[in-house]
Amino acid sequence: MEYTVLTKAYEVDPFLKAAWIAKEFKGLIVDEELEKKLREAINLLRIIEGERCQVKGATQRAFDLKQSIEDIIIEKGWEIYL
């Protein structure tokens, strides 16, 4: 999937759902695991934000979700990697 172009909503949904689930782990798992899951989620969302995604509206949804994940990272005092 490394070079696959995402053109259908069902191709994007797993990325968004995985990131949303990682965000919802806040308060349910230990911080070390939460940080790992949130960073993985950001990487998934970057795929959607990139040139490979051609699904209308997906980029904005990914951006909004990434912002809320980054807010958790900042709240926890962890560094945001670019």
VMD Tcl script that draws the C-alpha trace (Angstrom):
set ca {
  {0.00 0.00 0.00}
  {2.99 2.25 0.16}
  {2.35 3.79 -3.26}
  {-1.37 3.13 -3.69}
  {-3.54 6.09 -4.63}
  {-6.60 6.30 -2.41}
  {-9.64 7.12 -4.53}
  {-12.57 5.57 -2.63}
  {-13.99 6.44 0.80}
  {-13.71 2.82 1.93}
  {-9.96 2.98 1.29}
  {-9.59 6.03 3.57}
  {-11.94 4.93 6.37}
  {-9.55 2.42 7.99}
  {-6.91 5.15 8.37}
  {-9.40 7.54 9.96}
  {-10.92 4.89 12.21}
  {-7.53 3.68 13.44}
  {-6.55 7.26 14.30}
  {-9.90 7.92 16.01}
  {-9.54 4.74 18.09}
  {-6.02 5.78 19.12}
  {-7.38 9.17 20.21}
  {-10.11 7.49 22.27}
  {-7.51 5.45 24.18}
  {-6.76 8.57 26.26}
  {-7.39 7.66 29.89}
  {-7.78 3.96 29.11}
  {-4.18 2.84 28.64}
  {-0.84 3.79 30.17}
  {0.76 6.94 28.80}
  {3.68 5.11 27.16}
  {1.30 3.04 25.04}
  {-0.93 6.04 24.39}
  {1.98 8.06 23.05}
  {2.99 5.22 20.74}
  {-0.57 4.82 19.41}
  {-1.02 8.56 18.89}
  {2.22 8.83 16.94}
  {1.19 5.90 14.75}
  {-2.16 7.60 14.20}
  {-0.48 10.81 13.06}
  {1.55 8.83 10.53}
  {-1.65 7.26 9.16}
  {-3.32 10.65 8.91}
  {-0.33 12.10 7.04}
  {-0.97 9.51 4.33}
  {-4.47 10.90 3.88}
  {-3.19 14.47 3.89}
  {-0.66 13.64 1.19}
  {-0.95 13.54 -2.58}
  {-2.02 9.90 -2.61}
  {-5.49 10.65 -1.25}
  {-8.04 11.84 -3.77}
  {-11.21 11.36 -1.71}
  {-13.18 14.57 -1.39}
  {-13.35 15.82 2.20}
  {-10.93 13.23 3.58}
  {-8.04 15.65 3.85}
  {-10.02 18.02 6.03}
  {-11.27 15.19 8.24}
  {-7.71 13.91 8.62}
  {-6.43 17.40 9.43}
  {-9.09 17.95 12.10}
  {-8.42 14.57 13.70}
  {-4.66 15.15 13.60}
  {-5.14 18.50 15.35}
  {-7.08 16.87 18.19}
  {-4.42 14.17 18.53}
  {-1.69 16.80 18.60}
  {-3.66 18.62 21.32}
  {-3.49 15.46 23.45}
  {0.24 15.17 22.81}
  {0.76 18.78 23.87}
  {-1.49 18.32 26.91}
  {0.62 15.35 28.01}
  {3.80 17.39 27.55}
  {5.22 15.22 24.81}
  {7.17 16.65 21.92}
  {5.49 16.83 18.52}
  {7.73 15.40 15.80}
  {7.43 16.86 12.34}
}
mol new
graphics top color blue
foreach p $ca { graphics top sphere $p radius 0.5 }
foreach p [lrange $ca 0 end-1] q [lrange $ca 1 end] { graphics top cylinder $p $q radius 0.2 }
display resetview
